[in-house]
Amino acid sequence: MPESLLRGMAESDLEMVLSWRNHPDVRRYMYTTHEIALKEHRAWFKSVGENPDVDLLIYEEEGLPKGFVNLSRTRSRPVADWGFYVAPGSEKGVGRRLGNSALSFAFNALSLHKVCGQALDFNDRSVRFHLSLGFRQEGRLRDQHYDGKEYRDVVCFGLLGNEWEALVSESVL
């Protein structure tokens, strides 16, 4: 298994992360699907980067950036919402390794009680991914998101720290 690392996102990562976020294979599964300009991206980074309850992270393998993770504890300090994506064109398995690294960080380094995730209903890959990492589907928000053409359901997931620890100790992941 490649040596991996999660590190804080730096301003020097902005253009790289923006290129990943704007890639059609990533953008189509986001709540906002327009192509984001660098000025908008910089403003987002400045506003979010100053919030101590938000962790913007770069996932690396063998020193090469492979993905992005956002852990946001803005509603409740021991509970985070997460978002993530791998660099387009990454080899098979990077997403799982990113997910495991991010969840280990969330539950071990941040001592979170729970991590929550969401996926648009047509994003079958993300739904399967959450379930494969041990998340439970906690709900479905019907017609929650309008993408400019149609309403979409949002599938909600949750993973408790003790559930994560049980999976790790069973070496299921």
C-alpha positions as CSV (number, residue, x, y, z in Angstrom):
1,M,0.0,0.0,0.0
2,P,1.4,3.4,-0.9
3,E,2.5,5.8,1.9
4,S,-0.3,8.3,2.4
5,L,-0.7,11.6,4.2
6,L,-3.4,14.1,4.9
7,R,-2.2,17.6,5.2
8,G,-3.8,21.0,5.4
9,M,-4.7,22.7,2.1
10,A,-2.4,25.7,1.4
11,E,-3.0,28.6,-0.9
12,S,-0.5,27.1,-3.3
13,D,-3.0,24.2,-3.7
14,L,-5.8,26.4,-5.0
15,E,-5.3,26.1,-8.7
16,M,-4.8,22.3,-8.5
17,V,-7.9,21.8,-6.3
18,L,-9.9,24.1,-8.6
19,S,-8.9,22.1,-11.7
20,W,-10.1,18.9,-9.9
21,R,-13.4,20.6,-8.8
22,N,-14.1,22.0,-12.2
23,H,-13.4,18.7,-14.0
24,P,-16.7,17.4,-15.5
25,D,-16.5,14.0,-13.8
26,V,-16.4,15.8,-10.4
27,R,-18.5,18.9,-11.1
28,R,-21.6,16.9,-12.3
29,Y,-22.1,15.4,-8.8
30,M,-21.9,18.7,-6.9
31,Y,-24.6,21.0,-5.6
32,T,-23.2,23.8,-7.8
33,T,-22.3,22.6,-11.2
34,H,-21.1,25.8,-12.9
35,E,-17.4,26.1,-13.7
36,I,-15.9,28.0,-10.8
37,A,-13.6,30.9,-11.6
38,L,-10.3,31.3,-9.7
39,K,-11.5,34.6,-8.1
40,E,-14.6,32.8,-6.7
41,H,-12.4,29.9,-5.5
42,R,-10.0,32.2,-3.8
43,A,-12.9,33.9,-2.0
44,W,-14.2,30.6,-0.8
45,F,-10.8,29.5,0.5
46,K,-10.3,32.8,2.3
47,S,-13.7,32.6,4.0
48,V,-13.6,28.9,4.9
49,G,-9.9,28.8,5.6
50,E,-10.3,31.3,8.5
51,N,-12.9,29.1,10.2
52,P,-11.3,26.9,12.9
53,D,-14.2,24.4,12.6
54,V,-13.4,23.6,9.0
55,D,-10.5,21.4,7.9
56,L,-9.6,21.6,4.3
57,L,-7.2,18.7,3.6
58,I,-5.1,17.4,0.7
59,Y,-4.7,13.6,0.5
60,E,-1.3,12.5,-0.8
61,E,0.3,9.2,-1.8
62,E,4.0,9.0,-2.2
63,G,4.2,12.8,-2.0
64,L,1.7,13.3,-4.9
65,P,-1.6,15.0,-4.3
66,K,-4.5,12.7,-5.1
67,G,-7.6,14.2,-3.5
68,F,-9.4,16.8,-1.4
69,V,-11.3,16.4,1.9
70,N,-13.5,18.9,3.7
71,L,-14.5,18.3,7.3
72,S,-16.9,20.9,8.6
73,R,-18.0,21.1,12.3
74,T,-20.1,24.2,11.9
75,R,-23.4,22.9,13.4
76,S,-22.0,20.9,16.3
77,R,-18.3,20.5,17.3
78,P,-18.3,16.7,17.8
79,V,-20.2,16.1,14.5
80,A,-18.8,16.9,11.1
81,D,-20.1,17.0,7.6
82,W,-17.6,15.8,5.0
83,G,-17.1,16.3,1.4
84,F,-14.3,14.8,-0.8
85,Y,-13.2,14.0,-4.3
86,V,-10.2,12.3,-5.8
87,A,-8.1,13.9,-8.6
88,P,-9.6,13.0,-11.9
89,G,-7.8,10.1,-13.5
90,S,-6.6,8.6,-10.2
91,E,-6.0,4.9,-10.2
92,K,-8.5,2.5,-8.7
93,G,-8.4,2.4,-4.9
94,V,-7.4,6.0,-4.2
95,G,-10.9,6.9,-3.1
96,R,-11.1,4.1,-0.6
97,R,-7.6,5.0,0.8
98,L,-8.6,8.7,0.9
99,G,-11.8,7.8,2.7
100,N,-10.1,5.6,5.3
101,S,-7.4,8.3,5.9
102,A,-10.0,11.0,6.3
103,L,-12.2,9.0,8.7
104,S,-9.1,8.0,10.8
105,F,-8.2,11.7,11.0
106,A,-11.8,12.6,11.9
107,F,-12.3,10.1,14.7
108,N,-8.7,9.9,16.0
109,A,-7.1,13.3,15.6
110,L,-10.4,15.4,15.9
111,S,-12.1,13.0,18.3
112,L,-15.4,13.3,16.5
113,H,-18.5,11.5,17.6
114,K,-20.0,11.3,14.1
115,V,-19.3,12.1,10.4
116,C,-22.2,12.8,8.1
117,G,-22.2,12.7,4.3
118,Q,-24.6,13.4,1.5
119,A,-24.9,12.3,-2.1
120,L,-27.3,13.3,-4.8
121,D,-29.5,10.3,-5.6
122,F,-28.1,9.7,-9.1
123,N,-24.6,9.4,-7.7
124,D,-24.7,5.6,-7.3
125,R,-20.9,5.4,-6.9
126,S,-20.9,7.8,-3.9
127,V,-23.9,6.0,-2.3
128,R,-22.1,2.6,-2.6
129,F,-18.8,4.2,-1.4
130,H,-20.4,5.6,1.8
131,L,-22.0,2.2,2.6
132,S,-18.7,0.4,1.9
133,L,-16.9,2.6,4.4
134,G,-19.5,1.6,7.1
135,F,-21.8,4.6,6.9
136,R,-25.5,3.9,7.4
137,Q,-28.1,5.6,5.3
138,E,-30.0,7.8,7.7
139,G,-32.5,9.3,5.4
140,R,-33.5,10.6,2.0
141,L,-34.5,14.3,1.5
142,R,-37.0,14.2,-1.3
143,D,-36.7,16.8,-4.0
144,Q,-34.2,18.6,-1.8
145,H,-31.9,19.9,-4.6
146,Y,-32.9,21.8,-7.8
147,D,-30.1,21.6,-10.4
148,G,-31.7,24.1,-12.7
149,K,-33.5,21.4,-14.7
150,E,-35.0,19.0,-12.2
151,Y,-35.4,18.3,-8.5
152,R,-33.2,15.6,-7.0
153,D,-33.3,13.6,-3.8
154,V,-30.4,13.9,-1.4
155,V,-29.3,10.7,0.3
156,C,-28.0,11.2,3.9
157,F,-25.4,9.1,5.7
158,G,-23.9,8.9,9.1
159,L,-21.0,7.0,10.7
160,L,-20.5,7.0,14.5
161,G,-17.0,6.9,16.0
162,N,-17.7,3.6,17.8
163,E,-18.9,2.1,14.6
164,W,-15.7,3.2,12.9
165,E,-13.6,1.7,15.7
166,A,-15.4,-1.6,15.5
167,L,-14.8,-1.7,11.7
168,V,-11.1,-0.9,12.2
169,S,-10.7,-3.5,15.0
170,E,-12.4,-6.1,12.7
171,S,-10.0,-5.0,9.9
172,V,-13.1,-4.9,7.6
173,L,-11.8,-1.7,5.8
